[in-house]
Amino acid sequence: MEDVKALQLFQQIITTTKKGRIKWEPTADESEYFCVLPGPIIASIRSWRERDSWGNDEEPLALTLRAEDKELLRVTPDVDGVQVAGLRELYELARRQALGVNAQVDRLLGELAKL
């Protein structure tokens, strides 16, 4: 489906996340992360498991924007120009930031260097 605004928003969020300007946080659901954007708008990215018609496991991803408890926009690979790889990259960036993965790995690398 063509949604120029959804594509533009997705591209801006991933670019801004890569630059470290968006602060992602964990949620109670370990497969969902969120950030507060101006507006205030809540953006969340989540992953879940489901089975396709052949019985194979799939792991869909979606970026969702909410305001005042209403879903405004959902960005999935169904949006022209948004690919699964891009959503996976955003999900991984958000997860690593929200969980402080890079800082923990840096600490571990420092400790391993002492051995």
Secondary structure as GFF3:
##gff-version 3
##sequence-region A 1 115
A	DSSP	alpha_helix	4	18	.	.	.	ID=ss1
A	DSSP	beta_strand	25	26	.	.	.	ID=ss2
A	DSSP	beta_strand	32	37	.	.	.	ID=ss3
A	DSSP	beta_strand	41	47	.	.	.	ID=ss4
A	DSSP	beta_strand	50	51	.	.	.	ID=ss5
A	DSSP	beta_strand	57	58	.	.	.	ID=ss6
A	DSSP	beta_strand	61	67	.	.	.	ID=ss7
A	DSSP	beta_strand	70	75	.	.	.	ID=ss8
A	DSSP	alpha_helix	84	99	.	.	.	ID=ss9
A	DSSP	alpha_helix	101	114	.	.	.	ID=ss10
###
